[in-house]
Amino acid sequence: MSRRIIRRLGALALIPLVIYLAFLLVIFVAMHQSVERFGRVMSYMPGPGFMLIPFEPMWNVARGGNLEVGDQAPDFVLRTVDKTARRESGEQVRLSAFRGQQPVVLVFGSYT
C-alpha cells in the first residue's frame, strides 16, 4: 500500500517539474527571437514569474554571440536619442558610418 502511495506522489511531483521545464523552454526559445518579439512574450509575464527563471544564464547562452577580443563590431542601425542625424539617414545612425573616421564608444545600461 505504501509503495503505491509513494509511486503516485512521485508521479504527481513530476507534473509541476515538466510544466516548469516547458515554461523555461518557451522563454529560452523566445530569447532567440528578435528583441521586439521577445519583449512581446515577456510582457505577458507576471512580476513574480521573473523570480522563477534563471534569466541571466539563459540570456547569456541565447544571446552570447561569438565575438572575440579585437574582432570588428557588427554593423547596426539605431534611432538617435535627440532625433538628429545626418541628412541621408534621417533619425537613424549606422555604426559603419563612423568606421575609419572616429572612435565610437558603446555604452549599454540604464540611467534611470
DOBA-221060 format. One record per residue (C-alpha): residue number from 1; residue in one letter; x negated, y negated, z. Coordinates in steps of 0.02 Angstrom, whole numbers, plus 32768, in hexadecimal, padded with zeros to 4 digits. Example, Ala and Ser with C-alpha at 12.3 -4.5 7.8 and 13.67 -1.06 7.14 Angstrom:
<rec><num>1</num><residu>A</residu><X>7D99</X><Y>80E1</Y><Z>8186</Z></rec>
<rec><num>2</num><residu>S</residu><X>7D54</X><Y>8035</Y><Z>8165</Z></rec>
END
This chain:
<rec><num>1</num><residu>M</residu><X>8000</X><Y>8000</Y><Z>8000</Z></rec>
<rec><num>2</num><residu>S</residu><X>7F79</X><Y>7F83</Y><Z>802E</Z></rec>
<rec><num>3</num><residu>R</residu><X>7F18</X><Y>7FA7</Y><Z>7F8E</Z></rec>
<rec><num>4</num><residu>R</residu><X>7FB0</X><Y>7F7B</Y><Z>7F27</Z></rec>
<rec><num>5</num><residu>I</residu><X>7FC2</X><Y>7ED6</Y><Z>7F84</Z></rec>
<rec><num>6</num><residu>I</residu><X>7F0A</X><Y>7EAD</Y><Z>7F70</Z></rec>
<rec><num>7</num><residu>R</residu><X>7F11</X><Y>7ED7</Y><Z>7EB6</Z></rec>
<rec><num>8</num><residu>R</residu><X>7FAC</X><Y>7E6B</Y><Z>7EA0</Z></rec>
<rec><num>9</num><residu>L</residu><X>7F5D</X><Y>7DDA</Y><Z>7EFE</Z></rec>
<rec><num>10</num><residu>G</residu><X>7EC2</X><Y>7DEB</Y><Z>7E92</Z></rec>
<rec><num>11</num><residu>A</residu><X>7F2D</X><Y>7DE3</Y><Z>7DF5</Z></rec>
<rec><num>12</num><residu>L</residu><X>7F89</X><Y>7D4A</Y><Z>7E38</Z></rec>
<rec><num>13</num><residu>A</residu><X>7EE3</X><Y>7CF6</Y><Z>7E5F</Z></rec>
<rec><num>14</num><residu>L</residu><X>7EAD</X><Y>7D0D</Y><Z>7DAA</Z></rec>
<rec><num>15</num><residu>I</residu><X>7F40</X><Y>7CA9</Y><Z>7D67</Z></rec>
<rec><num>16</num><residu>P</residu><X>7F07</X><Y>7BFF</Y><Z>7DAD</Z></rec>
<rec><num>17</num><residu>L</residu><X>7E54</X><Y>7C27</Y><Z>7D78</Z></rec>
<rec><num>18</num><residu>V</residu><X>7E89</X><Y>7C48</Y><Z>7CC5</Z></rec>
<rec><num>19</num><residu>I</residu><X>7EF3</X><Y>7BA9</Y><Z>7CC2</Z></rec>
<rec><num>20</num><residu>Y</residu><X>7E60</X><Y>7B43</Y><Z>7D06</Z></rec>
<rec><num>21</num><residu>L</residu><X>7DE7</X><Y>7B8B</Y><Z>7C85</Z></rec>
<rec><num>22</num><residu>A</residu><X>7E64</X><Y>7B68</Y><Z>7BF9</Z></rec>
<rec><num>23</num><residu>F</residu><X>7E75</X><Y>7AB6</Y><Z>7C3B</Z></rec>
<rec><num>24</num><residu>L</residu><X>7DB7</X><Y>7AA0</Y><Z>7C38</Z></rec>
<rec><num>25</num><residu>L</residu><X>7DB0</X><Y>7AE6</Y><Z>7B88</Z></rec>
<rec><num>26</num><residu>V</residu><X>7E31</X><Y>7A67</Y><Z>7B4B</Z></rec>
<rec><num>27</num><residu>I</residu><X>7DCD</X><Y>79D8</Y><Z>7B9A</Z></rec>
<rec><num>28</num><residu>F</residu><X>7D29</X><Y>7A1B</Y><Z>7B52</Z></rec>
<rec><num>29</num><residu>V</residu><X>7D74</X><Y>7A28</Y><Z>7AA3</Z></rec>
<rec><num>30</num><residu>A</residu><X>7DB8</X><Y>7977</Y><Z>7AB5</Z></rec>
<rec><num>31</num><residu>M</residu><X>7D0A</X><Y>7939</Y><Z>7AE3</Z></rec>
<rec><num>32</num><residu>H</residu><X>7CCD</X><Y>7973</Y><Z>7A39</Z></rec>
<rec><num>33</num><residu>Q</residu><X>7D50</X><Y>7909</Y><Z>79DF</Z></rec>
<rec><num>34</num><residu>S</residu><X>7D43</X><Y>7852</Y><Z>79B2</Z></rec>
<rec><num>35</num><residu>V</residu><X>7D40</X><Y>77D6</Y><Z>7A41</Z></rec>
<rec><num>36</num><residu>E</residu><X>7DEE</X><Y>7799</Y><Z>7A13</Z></rec>
<rec><num>37</num><residu>R</residu><X>7E38</X><Y>7848</Y><Z>7A17</Z></rec>
<rec><num>38</num><residu>F</residu><X>7DDE</X><Y>7873</Y><Z>7AB8</Z></rec>
<rec><num>39</num><residu>G</residu><X>7E23</X><Y>77D3</Y><Z>7B06</Z></rec>
<rec><num>40</num><residu>R</residu><X>7ED3</X><Y>7803</Y><Z>7AD3</Z></rec>
<rec><num>41</num><residu>V</residu><X>7EC0</X><Y>78B0</Y><Z>7B22</Z></rec>
<rec><num>42</num><residu>M</residu><X>7E79</X><Y>7868</Y><Z>7BC2</Z></rec>
<rec><num>43</num><residu>S</residu><X>7F04</X><Y>77E6</Y><Z>7BCD</Z></rec>
<rec><num>44</num><residu>Y</residu><X>7F79</X><Y>7874</Y><Z>7BFE</Z></rec>
<rec><num>45</num><residu>M</residu><X>7F07</X><Y>78AB</Y><Z>7C8C</Z></rec>
<rec><num>46</num><residu>P</residu><X>7F4A</X><Y>787F</Y><Z>7D38</Z></rec>
<rec><num>47</num><residu>G</residu><X>7EC9</X><Y>782E</Y><Z>7DAB</Z></rec>
<rec><num>48</num><residu>P</residu><X>7EAF</X><Y>78C4</Y><Z>7E1E</Z></rec>
<rec><num>49</num><residu>G</residu><X>7E90</X><Y>7930</Y><Z>7D84</Z></rec>
<rec><num>50</num><residu>F</residu><X>7DE7</X><Y>78DC</Y><Z>7D6F</Z></rec>
<rec><num>51</num><residu>M</residu><X>7DAD</X><Y>7929</Y><Z>7E12</Z></rec>
<rec><num>52</num><residu>L</residu><X>7DCC</X><Y>79D7</Y><Z>7DCB</Z></rec>
<rec><num>53</num><residu>I</residu><X>7D58</X><Y>79C1</Y><Z>7D37</Z></rec>
<rec><num>54</num><residu>P</residu><X>7C9A</X><Y>79D1</Y><Z>7D3B</Z></rec>
<rec><num>55</num><residu>F</residu><X>7CA0</X><Y>793B</Y><Z>7CC6</Z></rec>
<rec><num>56</num><residu>E</residu><X>7BEA</X><Y>7905</Y><Z>7CB9</Z></rec>
<rec><num>57</num><residu>P</residu><X>7B9E</X><Y>79B0</Y><Z>7C92</Z></rec>
<rec><num>58</num><residu>M</residu><X>7C26</X><Y>79D4</Y><Z>7C12</Z></rec>
<rec><num>59</num><residu>W</residu><X>7C0F</X><Y>7928</Y><Z>7BC2</Z></rec>
<rec><num>60</num><residu>N</residu><X>7B52</X><Y>793C</Y><Z>7BB9</Z></rec>
<rec><num>61</num><residu>V</residu><X>7B65</X><Y>79E2</Y><Z>7B5E</Z></rec>
<rec><num>62</num><residu>A</residu><X>7BEF</X><Y>79A4</Y><Z>7AEB</Z></rec>
<rec><num>63</num><residu>R</residu><X>7BA0</X><Y>78FC</Y><Z>7ABE</Z></rec>
<rec><num>64</num><residu>G</residu><X>7AE8</X><Y>791E</Y><Z>7AE1</Z></rec>
<rec><num>65</num><residu>G</residu><X>7AA9</X><Y>790C</Y><Z>7A30</Z></rec>
<rec><num>66</num><residu>N</residu><X>79FC</X><Y>793D</Y><Z>79F8</Z></rec>
<rec><num>67</num><residu>L</residu><X>7996</X><Y>789C</Y><Z>79F4</Z></rec>
<rec><num>68</num><residu>E</residu><X>78E3</X><Y>78A4</Y><Z>7A33</Z></rec>
<rec><num>69</num><residu>V</residu><X>7877</X><Y>7818</Y><Z>7A76</Z></rec>
<rec><num>70</num><residu>G</residu><X>7839</X><Y>77B2</Y><Z>79E3</Z></rec>
<rec><num>71</num><residu>D</residu><X>78C5</X><Y>77E6</Y><Z>796C</Z></rec>
<rec><num>72</num><residu>Q</residu><X>791D</X><Y>775D</Y><Z>790B</Z></rec>
<rec><num>73</num><residu>A</residu><X>79C7</X><Y>7730</Y><Z>7954</Z></rec>
<rec><num>74</num><residu>P</residu><X>7A5B</X><Y>7767</Y><Z>78EA</Z></rec>
<rec><num>75</num><residu>D</residu><X>7AB5</X><Y>76DC</Y><Z>788F</Z></rec>
<rec><num>76</num><residu>F</residu><X>7B5B</X><Y>769E</Y><Z>78D4</Z></rec>
<rec><num>77</num><residu>V</residu><X>7BD4</X><Y>760D</Y><Z>78C3</Z></rec>
<rec><num>78</num><residu>L</residu><X>7C20</X><Y>75AF</Y><Z>7956</Z></rec>
<rec><num>79</num><residu>R</residu><X>7C96</X><Y>751C</Y><Z>7969</Z></rec>
<rec><num>80</num><residu>T</residu><X>7C42</X><Y>7483</Y><Z>79B1</Z></rec>
<rec><num>81</num><residu>V</residu><X>7C76</X><Y>7449</Y><Z>7A5E</Z></rec>
<rec><num>82</num><residu>D</residu><X>7C8E</X><Y>7394</Y><Z>7A2C</Z></rec>
<rec><num>83</num><residu>K</residu><X>7CD9</X><Y>73BF</Y><Z>7982</Z></rec>
<rec><num>84</num><residu>T</residu><X>7C49</X><Y>736B</Y><Z>7925</Z></rec>
<rec><num>85</num><residu>A</residu><X>7BD5</X><Y>73C3</Y><Z>78AD</Z></rec>
<rec><num>86</num><residu>R</residu><X>7B87</X><Y>73AE</Y><Z>7804</Z></rec>
<rec><num>87</num><residu>R</residu><X>7BFA</X><Y>737C</Y><Z>7777</Z></rec>
<rec><num>88</num><residu>E</residu><X>7BE7</X><Y>7422</Y><Z>7719</Z></rec>
<rec><num>89</num><residu>S</residu><X>7C1D</X><Y>748C</Y><Z>77AD</Z></rec>
<rec><num>90</num><residu>G</residu><X>7CA9</X><Y>7424</Y><Z>77F8</Z></rec>
<rec><num>91</num><residu>E</residu><X>7CBE</X><Y>744A</Y><Z>78B0</Z></rec>
<rec><num>92</num><residu>Q</residu><X>7C4E</X><Y>74E4</Y><Z>78AA</Z></rec>
<rec><num>93</num><residu>V</residu><X>7B94</X><Y>74FD</Y><Z>78B7</Z></rec>
<rec><num>94</num><residu>R</residu><X>7B31</X><Y>7591</Y><Z>7874</Z></rec>
<rec><num>95</num><residu>L</residu><X>7A95</X><Y>75CF</Y><Z>78CD</Z></rec>
<rec><num>96</num><residu>S</residu><X>7A38</X><Y>75EE</Y><Z>782A</Z></rec>
<rec><num>97</num><residu>A</residu><X>7A4A</X><Y>7534</Y><Z>77FF</Z></rec>
<rec><num>98</num><residu>F</residu><X>79C5</X><Y>750F</Y><Z>7883</Z></rec>
<rec><num>99</num><residu>R</residu><X>794C</X><Y>759A</Y><Z>7852</Z></rec>
<rec><num>100</num><residu>G</residu><X>78A0</X><Y>7552</Y><Z>782E</Z></rec>
<rec><num>101</num><residu>Q</residu><X>78D6</X><Y>74A0</Y><Z>785D</Z></rec>
<rec><num>102</num><residu>Q</residu><X>78E0</X><Y>7495</Y><Z>7919</Z></rec>
<rec><num>103</num><residu>P</residu><X>78E6</X><Y>7505</Y><Z>79B2</Z></rec>
<rec><num>104</num><residu>V</residu><X>7992</X><Y>753E</Y><Z>79EA</Z></rec>
<rec><num>105</num><residu>V</residu><X>79BC</X><Y>7569</Y><Z>7A9E</Z></rec>
<rec><num>106</num><residu>L</residu><X>7A51</X><Y>75DB</Y><Z>7ABB</Z></rec>
<rec><num>107</num><residu>V</residu><X>7AA1</X><Y>75CD</Y><Z>7B66</Z></rec>
<rec><num>108</num><residu>F</residu><X>7B1F</X><Y>764F</Y><Z>7B9A</Z></rec>
<rec><num>109</num><residu>G</residu><X>7B84</X><Y>7632</Y><Z>7C37</Z></rec>
<rec><num>110</num><residu>S</residu><X>7C0B</X><Y>75CD</Y><Z>7C86</Z></rec>
<rec><num>111</num><residu>Y</residu><X>7C00</X><Y>751E</Y><Z>7CCA</Z></rec>
<rec><num>112</num><residu>T</residu><X>7CA7</X><Y>7526</Y><Z>7D23</Z></rec>
END
